[in-house]
Amino acid sequence: DEKKSDYNWGVQDSVFFEHFFKFYETHLSNSTKPFFATLATIHSHFPFNYSEKNRPIYHDPSSFQMRYANGLNILDTGIQTFFEEFNKRPELKNTIIIITGDHGFPLGEHGNFNLESGYHEESFRVPLYMLWSGVLTPQKITRASSQMDIGPTLFDLLNLPSFNTHFAGNSVFSKKEAPIYLIQPYVKHLSIINYPIKYRYNTRLDKDYAYHLKNDPMEEKNIIQTLSNDQKLFFRQQLKHIYLNDLAIKQNQIWSN
């Protein structure tokens, strides 16, 4: 019945979270051990077509952006449900919550509404919200980061910096500036941001590009020919980290001790 009411790629986030907390009550609430849960919501997803009763912002959407806005509203409602259920359970107070996304979505910034062909910044920008009540103070992180930094950030928050791991990222609280890796898997674009320079390699065409994100945030001017040989070498060597990280995951060699 829930699927019939409004099914996109999955049930609405609110319904999904309600089921998770039912699962928590049955399987986790009586345990004295810490637990780690990943909740992958999927309702707010392309093509963002929703039933008439679930179009709170634009009742009769006439554009892709309008359909997307309706999806964001449903997503926000789901997050509200999550925190309402979470706050009913005081035993969860000492819990780290991380809200993020797997990818952004192009909304026509470059005339494109298709994630599979997008490789500009709008395809990668995602939220990162962390909450640990009584431990983390409100702040805005300005350091460039990616999902690869989440694992090291958790080690940092739990005061486990001495762990040896194969994680390729760094804690978002680190002062260390490090390259950010971006992967567009559909057309096989591999990008590295060493701000303000963004390097992009099209693996199918064996062609590379570079952009100055501060001066050219829309990535309209390829400045690869202006980079020094050392800069080009740096970025091309950094590509190896993407391949090595992928290989480590495939061979189950991401470890800690």
PASEBA-1860 file (N, C-alpha, C; in nm, 3 decimals):
! residues 257
1> DEKKSDYN> 0.083/-0.121/0.000/0.000/0.000/0.000/0.086/0.126/0.000 ~ 0.195/0.123/0.076/0.283/0.240/0.079/0.347/0.263/-0.057 ~ 0.382/0.157/-0.126/0.442/0.171/-0.258/0.340/0.226/-0.358 ~ 0.217/0.182/-0.346/0.114/0.227/-0.438/0.081/0.375/-0.418 ~ 0.096/0.424/-0.294/0.055/0.562/-0.265/0.141/0.663/-0.338 ~ 0.271/0.639/-0.348/0.358/0.730/-0.421/0.496/0.667/-0.429 ~ 0.520/0.595/-0.535/0.645/0.518/-0.548/0.729/0.576/-0.660 ~ 0.849/0.620/-0.627/0.943/0.668/-0.727/1.049/0.559/-0.742
9> WGVQDSVF> 1.164/0.574/-0.679/1.261/0.465/-0.675/1.252/0.390/-0.542 ~ 1.167/0.435/-0.455/1.149/0.373/-0.325/1.039/0.447/-0.251 ~ 1.002/0.397/-0.133/0.898/0.463/-0.056/0.947/0.600/-0.011 ~ 0.854/0.686/0.027/0.890/0.820/0.074/0.985/0.810/0.193 ~ 1.072/0.909/0.205/1.171/0.909/0.312/1.106/0.899/0.450 ~ 0.994/0.969/0.469/0.926/0.965/0.599/0.885/0.823/0.634 ~ 0.829/0.752/0.538/0.786/0.614/0.560/0.908/0.527/0.588 ~ 1.013/0.547/0.511/1.136/0.470/0.528/1.193/0.488/0.669
17> FEHFFKFY> 1.199/0.612/0.717/1.254/0.638/0.850/1.166/0.579/0.960 ~ 1.035/0.585/0.942/0.945/0.524/1.040/0.971/0.375/1.053 ~ 0.995/0.310/0.939/1.026/0.167/0.942/1.161/0.140/1.007 ~ 1.257/0.229/0.984/1.388/0.208/1.046/1.375/0.211/1.198 ~ 1.301/0.307/1.251/1.292/0.316/1.397/1.210/0.201/1.456 ~ 1.120/0.144/1.378/1.054/0.020/1.422/1.155/-0.093/1.429 ~ 1.243/-0.098/1.328/1.350/-0.197/1.328/1.443/-0.175/1.447 ~ 1.473/-0.049/1.475/1.559/-0.016/1.589/1.498/-0.068/1.719
25> ETHLSNST> 1.368/-0.045/1.739/1.303/-0.089/1.862/1.310/-0.240/1.878 ~ 1.301/-0.311/1.767/1.298/-0.457/1.773/1.436/-0.518/1.787 ~ 1.535/-0.462/1.718/1.664/-0.529/1.707/1.780/-0.459/1.778 ~ 1.768/-0.330/1.806/1.885/-0.256/1.854/1.866/-0.189/1.989 ~ 1.743/-0.156/2.025/1.720/-0.070/2.142/1.766/-0.133/2.273 ~ 1.766/-0.264/2.281/1.804/-0.330/2.406/1.951/-0.370/2.411 ~ 2.023/-0.342/2.305/2.164/-0.379/2.301/2.249/-0.276/2.374 ~ 2.353/-0.322/2.441/2.446/-0.231/2.509/2.563/-0.194/2.419
33> KPFFATLA> 2.569/-0.255/2.300/2.680/-0.229/2.209/2.649/-0.112/2.117 ~ 2.751/-0.036/2.079/2.729/0.070/1.980/2.688/0.007/1.846 ~ 2.619/0.083/1.764/2.583/0.032/1.632/2.608/0.141/1.528 ~ 2.628/0.094/1.405/2.650/0.183/1.291/2.543/0.151/1.188 ~ 2.469/0.252/1.146/2.362/0.231/1.050/2.377/0.327/0.933 ~ 2.364/0.274/0.813/2.360/0.356/0.692/2.220/0.349/0.635 ~ 2.154/0.463/0.624/2.016/0.469/0.576/2.016/0.536/0.439 ~ 2.001/0.457/0.336/2.007/0.509/0.199/1.866/0.540/0.149
41> TIHSHFPF> 1.832/0.668/0.147/1.701/0.709/0.096/1.708/0.720/-0.056 ~ 1.599/0.689/-0.123/1.603/0.683/-0.268/1.481/0.748/-0.333 ~ 1.386/0.796/-0.254/1.262/0.848/-0.312/1.286/0.977/-0.392 ~ 1.369/1.066/-0.337/1.396/1.192/-0.408/1.501/1.165/-0.514 ~ 1.458/1.120/-0.629/1.549/1.073/-0.733/1.492/1.103/-0.870 ~ 1.582/1.116/-0.965/1.540/1.132/-1.104/1.439/1.021/-1.141 ~ 1.332/1.053/-1.214/1.301/1.178/-1.286/1.216/1.277/-1.205 ~ 1.203/1.257/-1.073/1.134/1.350/-0.985/0.987/1.368/-1.026
49> NYSEKNRP> 0.925/1.257/-1.064/0.781/1.259/-1.093/0.706/1.205/-0.972 ~ 0.615/1.287/-0.919/0.542/1.247/-0.800/0.393/1.260/-0.823 ~ 0.317/1.183/-0.745/0.172/1.187/-0.757/0.119/1.326/-0.721 ~ 0.001/1.354/-0.764/-0.055/1.489/-0.747/-0.060/1.532/-0.601 ~ -0.087/1.441/-0.511/-0.097/1.477/-0.369/0.039/1.506/-0.307 ~ 0.146/1.470/-0.379/0.280/1.493/-0.326/0.356/1.593/-0.412 ~ 0.289/1.701/-0.446/0.352/1.813/-0.516/0.327/1.940/-0.433 ~ 0.393/1.952/-0.318/0.360/2.060/-0.224/0.402/2.199/-0.270
57> IYHDPSSF> 0.506/2.208/-0.352/0.556/2.338/-0.394/0.493/2.381/-0.526 ~ 0.503/2.294/-0.625/0.443/2.321/-0.756/0.340/2.212/-0.785 ~ 0.212/2.249/-0.778/0.105/2.151/-0.795/0.095/2.100/-0.937 ~ 0.133/2.183/-1.032/0.128/2.144/-1.173/0.262/2.182/-1.238 ~ 0.368/2.110/-1.204/0.503/2.149/-1.250/0.515/2.146/-1.402 ~ 0.575/2.252/-1.455/0.591/2.263/-1.599/0.738/2.261/-1.640 ~ 0.828/2.237/-1.546/0.970/2.232/-1.579/1.039/2.129/-1.490 ~ 1.158/2.090/-1.532/1.237/1.995/-1.454/1.270/2.053/-1.318
65> QMRYANGL> 1.304/2.183/-1.313/1.339/2.247/-1.185/1.223/2.243/-1.087 ~ 1.101/2.257/-1.138/0.983/2.253/-1.050/0.965/2.112/-0.993 ~ 0.983/2.011/-1.074/0.971/1.873/-1.025/1.080/1.845/-0.921 ~ 1.198/1.898/-0.946/1.310/1.881/-0.852/1.278/1.947/-0.718 ~ 1.219/2.067/-0.723/1.184/2.139/-0.599/1.082/2.059/-0.518 ~ 0.985/1.997/-0.584/0.891/1.912/-0.512/0.963/1.797/-0.443 ~ 1.063/1.741/-0.512/1.139/1.632/-0.452/1.216/1.676/-0.330 ~ 1.274/1.795/-0.334/1.348/1.846/-0.219/1.256/1.867/-0.100
73> NILDTGIQ> 1.134/1.912/-0.125/1.040/1.931/-0.015/1.006/1.799/0.052 ~ 0.985/1.695/-0.030/0.957/1.563/0.026/1.078/1.514/0.107 ~ 1.198/1.539/0.056/1.320/1.502/0.127/1.329/1.574/0.262 ~ 1.302/1.704/0.263/1.307/1.781/0.388/1.206/1.728/0.489 ~ 1.088/1.691/0.441/0.986/1.634/0.530/1.037/1.504/0.591 ~ 1.110/1.425/0.511/1.166/1.301/0.563/1.268/1.326/0.672 ~ 1.354/1.426/0.652/1.453/1.460/0.755/1.384/1.505/0.883 ~ 1.275/1.580/0.868/1.197/1.622/0.985/1.146/1.499/1.060
81> TFFEEFNK> 1.092/1.402/0.988/1.043/1.279/1.050/1.156/1.206/1.122 ~ 1.273/1.200/1.059/1.387/1.132/1.121/1.417/1.192/1.258 ~ 1.428/1.325/1.265/1.466/1.388/1.391/1.354/1.381/1.494 ~ 1.229/1.382/1.448/1.118/1.365/1.543/1.126/1.228/1.608 ~ 1.151/1.124/1.528/1.163/0.989/1.583/1.289/0.976/1.668 ~ 1.397/1.034/1.622/1.524/1.028/1.694/1.511/1.092/1.832 ~ 1.448/1.208/1.839/1.437/1.281/1.965/1.342/1.215/2.065 ~ 1.262/1.120/2.020/1.175/1.045/2.111/1.255/0.944/2.193
89> RPELKNTI> 1.378/0.924/2.157/1.458/0.817/2.217/1.584/0.878/2.281 ~ 1.574/0.919/2.405/1.686/0.987/2.472/1.813/0.903/2.479 ~ 1.799/0.771/2.470/1.919/0.687/2.477/2.008/0.705/2.354 ~ 1.956/0.769/2.249/2.035/0.793/2.128/2.108/0.927/2.132 ~ 2.103/0.995/2.246/2.163/1.128/2.253/2.309/1.127/2.213 ~ 2.383/1.025/2.256/2.526/1.018/2.226/2.546/0.947/2.092 ~ 2.496/1.010/1.987/2.501/0.951/1.853/2.553/1.055/1.754 ~ 2.641/1.011/1.668/2.688/1.096/1.559/2.596/1.076/1.439
97> IIITGDHG> 2.541/1.185/1.387/2.455/1.180/1.269/2.525/1.251/1.155 ~ 2.532/1.186/1.041/2.589/1.246/0.920/2.487/1.238/0.809 ~ 2.454/1.352/0.751/2.362/1.357/0.638/2.440/1.407/0.517 ~ 2.440/1.328/0.411/2.510/1.368/0.289/2.440/1.305/0.170 ~ 2.499/1.321/0.051/2.441/1.264/-0.069/2.548/1.193/-0.150 ~ 2.503/1.110/-0.245/2.601/1.039/-0.327/2.645/1.122/-0.446 ~ 2.561/1.213/-0.491/2.598/1.300/-0.603/2.502/1.418/-0.609 ~ 2.545/1.522/-0.680/2.456/1.633/-0.706/2.372/1.605/-0.829
105> FPLGEHGN> 2.311/1.711/-0.884/2.231/1.689/-1.005/2.230/1.817/-1.088 ~ 2.262/1.805/-1.218/2.261/1.925/-1.305/2.119/1.973/-1.331 ~ 2.098/2.102/-1.316/1.965/2.161/-1.338/1.970/2.263/-1.451 ~ 2.048/2.231/-1.553/2.051/2.317/-1.670/2.158/2.423/-1.668 ~ 2.246/2.421/-1.566/2.352/2.523/-1.559/2.438/2.524/-1.686 ~ 2.455/2.406/-1.744/2.530/2.395/-1.869/2.441/2.336/-1.979 ~ 2.312/2.367/-1.971/2.217/2.316/-2.070/2.193/2.167/-2.057 ~ 2.224/2.112/-1.942/2.217/1.967/-1.923/2.130/1.933/-1.801
113> FNLESGYH> 2.040/1.836/-1.819/1.957/1.787/-1.709/1.977/1.636/-1.691 ~ 2.091/1.588/-1.732/2.117/1.444/-1.733/2.244/1.416/-1.654 ~ 2.232/1.347/-1.543/2.348/1.319/-1.459/2.453/1.237/-1.534 ~ 2.407/1.146/-1.620/2.500/1.056/-1.688/2.596/1.130/-1.781 ~ 2.563/1.251/-1.820/2.653/1.327/-1.908/2.710/1.450/-1.838 ~ 2.684/1.463/-1.710/2.732/1.580/-1.636/2.868/1.556/-1.572 ~ 2.957/1.654/-1.583/3.088/1.642/-1.518/3.133/1.774/-1.459 ~ 3.042/1.874/-1.453/3.076/2.002/-1.392/3.046/1.998/-1.241
121> EESFRVPL> 3.073/2.108/-1.174/3.061/2.111/-1.028/2.920/2.076/-0.979 ~ 2.816/2.114/-1.057/2.680/2.089/-1.009/2.648/1.939/-1.000 ~ 2.725/1.855/-1.069/2.703/1.711/-1.060/2.766/1.650/-0.936 ~ 2.849/1.728/-0.865/2.922/1.674/-0.750/2.888/1.743/-0.618 ~ 2.831/1.861/-0.623/2.804/1.933/-0.499/2.698/1.861/-0.417 ~ 2.730/1.825/-0.294/2.635/1.757/-0.206/2.641/1.821/-0.067 ~ 2.535/1.806/0.011/2.539/1.858/0.148/2.623/1.768/0.236 ~ 2.677/1.824/0.341/2.741/1.746/0.447/2.703/1.810/0.578
129> YMLWSGVL> 2.618/1.741/0.654/2.569/1.792/0.782/2.604/1.690/0.889 ~ 2.674/1.733/0.993/2.712/1.644/1.102/2.658/1.698/1.234 ~ 2.606/1.609/1.314/2.551/1.646/1.445/2.596/1.545/1.549 ~ 2.652/1.596/1.658/2.685/1.514/1.775/2.655/1.601/1.895 ~ 2.538/1.586/1.948/2.488/1.674/2.052/2.581/1.678/2.172 ~ 2.617/1.800/2.213/2.702/1.818/2.329/2.850/1.806/2.300 ~ 2.886/1.768/2.178/3.027/1.751/2.142/3.066/1.846/2.031 ~ 2.994/1.842/1.920/3.023/1.930/1.808/2.953/2.064/1.827
137> TPQKITRA> 3.029/2.171/1.819/2.970/2.304/1.826/2.930/2.351/1.686 ~ 2.828/2.436/1.674/2.788/2.485/1.541/2.903/2.555/1.472 ~ 2.929/2.515/1.351/3.037/2.575/1.273/3.018/2.541/1.127 ~ 3.084/2.617/1.042/3.081/2.593/0.899/3.221/2.554/0.854 ~ 3.230/2.440/0.788/3.358/2.392/0.739/3.383/2.452/0.601 ~ 3.492/2.521/0.584/3.522/2.583/0.455/3.624/2.503/0.376 ~ 3.685/2.404/0.438/3.784/2.320/0.369/3.715/2.236/0.262 ~ 3.772/2.231/0.143/3.717/2.148/0.037/3.725/2.001/0.078
145> SSQMDIGP> 3.614/1.928/0.066/3.608/1.790/0.112/3.524/1.706/0.017 ~ 3.526/1.576/0.039/3.443/1.486/-0.041/3.399/1.370/0.048 ~ 3.320/1.277/-0.010/3.275/1.162/0.068/3.392/1.076/0.116 ~ 3.504/1.083/0.046/3.620/1.004/0.087/3.676/1.049/0.221 ~ 3.633/1.168/0.267/3.681/1.220/0.395/3.595/1.177/0.513 ~ 3.482/1.112/0.488/3.390/1.079/0.597/3.450/0.977/0.692 ~ 3.511/0.871/0.639/3.574/0.770/0.726/3.681/0.830/0.816 ~ 3.779/0.901/0.760/3.880/0.965/0.844/3.821/1.066/0.942
153> TLFDLLNL> 3.711/1.132/0.904/3.647/1.227/0.996/3.590/1.156/1.117 ~ 3.530/1.039/1.096/3.478/0.961/1.209/3.591/0.917/1.302 ~ 3.703/0.873/1.246/3.817/0.836/1.330/3.863/0.956/1.412 ~ 3.863/1.073/1.349/3.905/1.195/1.417/3.808/1.228/1.531 ~ 3.678/1.224/1.504/3.578/1.255/1.606/3.586/1.158/1.724 ~ 3.618/1.033/1.696/3.625/0.931/1.801/3.763/0.925/1.865 ~ 3.848/1.024/1.829/3.982/1.034/1.887/4.063/0.907/1.862 ~ 4.060/0.860/1.738/4.136/0.742/1.700/4.234/0.776/1.586
161> PSFNTHFA> 4.308/0.885/1.599/4.395/0.928/1.488/4.512/0.837/1.463 ~ 4.546/0.752/1.561/4.663/0.667/1.546/4.633/0.542/1.463 ~ 4.507/0.520/1.427/4.473/0.403/1.348/4.541/0.411/1.211 ~ 4.597/0.299/1.167/4.650/0.291/1.031/4.541/0.239/0.939 ~ 4.511/0.313/0.835/4.405/0.271/0.744/4.448/0.294/0.599 ~ 4.369/0.240/0.510/4.388/0.264/0.368/4.292/0.370/0.317 ~ 4.221/0.438/0.406/4.135/0.546/0.361/4.218/0.652/0.291 ~ 4.167/0.700/0.178/4.244/0.796/0.099/4.218/0.941/0.140
169> GNSVFSKK> 4.114/0.965/0.220/4.079/1.103/0.254/4.143/1.153/0.381 ~ 4.094/1.270/0.427/4.140/1.332/0.550/4.019/1.385/0.626 ~ 4.034/1.401/0.756/3.926/1.456/0.836/3.889/1.596/0.787 ~ 3.760/1.627/0.787/3.718/1.761/0.746/3.762/1.866/0.846 ~ 3.804/1.823/0.966/3.853/1.916/1.067/4.004/1.937/1.056 ~ 4.067/1.865/0.967/4.211/1.877/0.949/4.245/2.010/0.882 ~ 4.359/2.064/0.917/4.407/2.186/0.852/4.483/2.153/0.724 ~ 4.502/2.025/0.701/4.578/1.981/0.585/4.494/1.996/0.457
177> EAPIYLIQ> 4.548/2.067/0.360/4.483/2.078/0.231/4.525/1.960/0.145 ~ 4.430/1.895/0.084/4.461/1.777/0.004/4.375/1.777/-0.121 ~ 4.420/1.712/-0.227/4.339/1.705/-0.349/4.206/1.635/-0.324 ~ 4.105/1.678/-0.397/3.973/1.616/-0.391/3.950/1.540/-0.520 ~ 3.906/1.414/-0.508/3.887/1.329/-0.625/3.738/1.323/-0.660 ~ 3.707/1.344/-0.787/3.569/1.339/-0.836/3.562/1.238/-0.950 ~ 3.463/1.149/-0.944/3.451/1.044/-1.045/3.313/1.051/-1.109 ~ 3.310/1.067/-1.238/3.186/1.058/-1.314/3.191/0.923/-1.385
185> PYVKHLSI> 3.119/0.822/-1.333/3.140/0.684/-1.380/3.079/0.651/-1.515 ~ 2.985/0.733/-1.562/2.911/0.695/-1.681/2.994/0.715/-1.808 ~ 3.050/0.834/-1.824/3.135/0.862/-1.940/3.282/0.848/-1.903 ~ 3.307/0.811/-1.778/3.443/0.787/-1.728/3.529/0.914/-1.726 ~ 3.475/1.020/-1.663/3.554/1.140/-1.638/3.613/1.129/-1.497 ~ 3.743/1.148/-1.483/3.810/1.148/-1.354/3.864/1.289/-1.330 ~ 3.825/1.348/-1.217/3.866/1.486/-1.189/3.938/1.495/-1.056 ~ 4.026/1.593/-1.046/4.099/1.621/-0.923/4.096/1.772/-0.901
193> INYPIKYR> 4.054/1.812/-0.782/4.054/1.953/-0.748/4.168/1.980/-0.651 ~ 4.260/2.062/-0.693/4.362/2.116/-0.605/4.339/2.268/-0.608 ~ 4.242/2.311/-0.528/4.184/2.444/-0.543/4.292/2.552/-0.551 ~ 4.275/2.645/-0.650/4.157/2.668/-0.733/4.156/2.595/-0.867 ~ 4.253/2.506/-0.891/4.260/2.438/-1.019/4.183/2.306/-1.014 ~ 4.100/2.286/-1.114/4.032/2.158/-1.130/4.083/2.092/-1.257 ~ 4.131/1.970/-1.242/4.182/1.892/-1.355/4.080/1.784/-1.389 ~ 4.056/1.762/-1.518/3.961/1.658/-1.560/4.024/1.575/-1.672
201> YNTRLDKD> 4.011/1.444/-1.658/4.064/1.352/-1.757/3.950/1.268/-1.813 ~ 3.929/1.277/-1.945/3.831/1.195/-2.013/3.901/1.066/-2.056 ~ 3.869/0.957/-1.987/3.942/0.832/-2.011/3.910/0.773/-2.147 ~ 3.793/0.801/-2.199/3.755/0.744/-2.329/3.827/0.815/-2.444 ~ 3.844/0.946/-2.430/3.910/1.023/-2.535/4.060/1.038/-2.510 ~ 4.104/0.997/-2.389/4.243/1.016/-2.348/4.282/1.164/-2.364 ~ 4.198/1.249/-2.307/4.219/1.393/-2.319/4.199/1.459/-2.182 ~ 4.285/1.557/-2.152/4.272/1.623/-2.023/4.238/1.772/-2.039
209> YAYHLKND> 4.179/1.825/-1.930/4.131/1.963/-1.925/4.168/2.021/-1.789 ~ 4.168/2.152/-1.781/4.192/2.219/-1.653/4.112/2.349/-1.649 ~ 4.064/2.384/-1.530/3.984/2.504/-1.512/4.028/2.574/-1.384 ~ 4.017/2.705/-1.385/4.045/2.784/-1.266/3.910/2.816/-1.202 ~ 3.875/2.742/-1.098/3.739/2.751/-1.042/3.708/2.886/-0.981 ~ 3.808/2.954/-0.930/3.782/3.085/-0.870/3.751/3.188/-0.977 ~ 3.829/3.189/-1.084/3.808/3.286/-1.192/3.706/3.239/-1.294 ~ 3.684/3.110/-1.300/3.595/3.052/-1.402/3.509/2.943/-1.339
217> PMEEKNII> 3.418/2.980/-1.247/3.338/2.880/-1.176/3.247/2.797/-1.266 ~ 3.216/2.846/-1.385/3.131/2.770/-1.477/3.213/2.676/-1.566 ~ 3.345/2.674/-1.547/3.433/2.581/-1.619/3.416/2.595/-1.771 ~ 3.427/2.716/-1.818/3.407/2.743/-1.960/3.538/2.751/-2.039 ~ 3.650/2.775/-1.971/3.776/2.795/-2.041/3.877/2.688/-1.999 ~ 3.915/2.604/-2.092/4.014/2.501/-2.066/4.154/2.563/-2.067 ~ 4.221/2.559/-1.953/4.353/2.623/-1.940/4.465/2.520/-1.927 ~ 4.440/2.398/-1.977/4.540/2.293/-1.960/4.674/2.332/-2.019
225> QTLSNDQK> 4.674/2.410/-2.127/4.800/2.447/-2.192/4.879/2.549/-2.110 ~ 4.813/2.615/-2.015/4.882/2.714/-1.933/4.948/2.654/-1.810 ~ 4.917/2.529/-1.779/4.978/2.465/-1.662/5.123/2.430/-1.691 ~ 5.203/2.437/-1.589/5.344/2.398/-1.604/5.354/2.247/-1.614 ~ 5.467/2.201/-1.659/5.488/2.056/-1.669/5.478/1.990/-1.532 ~ 5.525/2.058/-1.429/5.515/2.003/-1.293/5.370/1.992/-1.248 ~ 5.287/2.093/-1.281/5.146/2.087/-1.245/5.076/1.971/-1.316 ~ 5.104/1.957/-1.444/5.043/1.848/-1.520/5.085/1.712/-1.464
233> LFFRQQLK> 5.212/1.699/-1.431/5.263/1.575/-1.375/5.197/1.544/-1.241 ~ 5.178/1.648/-1.159/5.114/1.630/-1.028/4.974/1.571/-1.046 ~ 4.895/1.630/-1.134/4.757/1.583/-1.151/4.754/1.443/-1.210 ~ 4.840/1.416/-1.308/4.839/1.284/-1.369/4.884/1.176/-1.272 ~ 4.976/1.211/-1.181/5.015/1.115/-1.078/4.903/1.092/-0.977 ~ 4.825/1.199/-0.950/4.714/1.187/-0.857/4.606/1.092/-0.910 ~ 4.597/1.078/-1.041/4.499/0.984/-1.098/4.522/0.843/-1.046 ~ 4.648/0.809/-1.015/4.681/0.675/-0.967/4.607/0.644/-0.837
241> HIYLNDLA> 4.585/0.748/-0.754/4.516/0.725/-0.627/4.374/0.677/-0.649 ~ 4.309/0.728/-0.754/4.173/0.685/-0.784/4.172/0.537/-0.819 ~ 4.263/0.496/-0.906/4.269/0.355/-0.949/4.308/0.264/-0.833 ~ 4.404/0.308/-0.751/4.448/0.226/-0.639/4.339/0.210/-0.534 ~ 4.264/0.320/-0.508/4.155/0.313/-0.412/4.047/0.218/-0.461 ~ 4.015/0.225/-0.590/3.915/0.137/-0.648/3.960/-0.009/-0.638 ~ 4.087/-0.035/-0.665/4.139/-0.170/-0.656/4.134/-0.222/-0.513 ~ 4.168/-0.136/-0.416/4.165/-0.177/-0.275/4.024/-0.216/-0.232
249> IKQNQIWS> 3.925/-0.140/-0.279/3.786/-0.173/-0.244/3.746/-0.307/-0.306 ~ 3.778/-0.325/-0.434/3.741/-0.449/-0.503/3.805/-0.572/-0.437 ~ 3.925/-0.556/-0.384/3.997/-0.668/-0.323/3.981/-0.671/-0.171 ~ 3.887/-0.589/-0.121/3.856/-0.585/0.023/3.981/-0.559/0.106 ~ 4.056/-0.457/0.064/4.181/-0.423/0.133/4.174/-0.288/0.204 ~ 4.051/-0.237/0.226/4.037/-0.118/0.310/4.036/-0.167/0.453 ~ 4.137/-0.137/0.529/4.150/-0.196/0.661/4.197/-0.093/0.763 ~ 4.187/-0.129/0.888/4.241/-0.046/0.996/4.291/-0.139/1.105
257> N> 4.385/-0.088/1.184/4.432/-0.169/1.296/4.473/-0.079/1.411
END
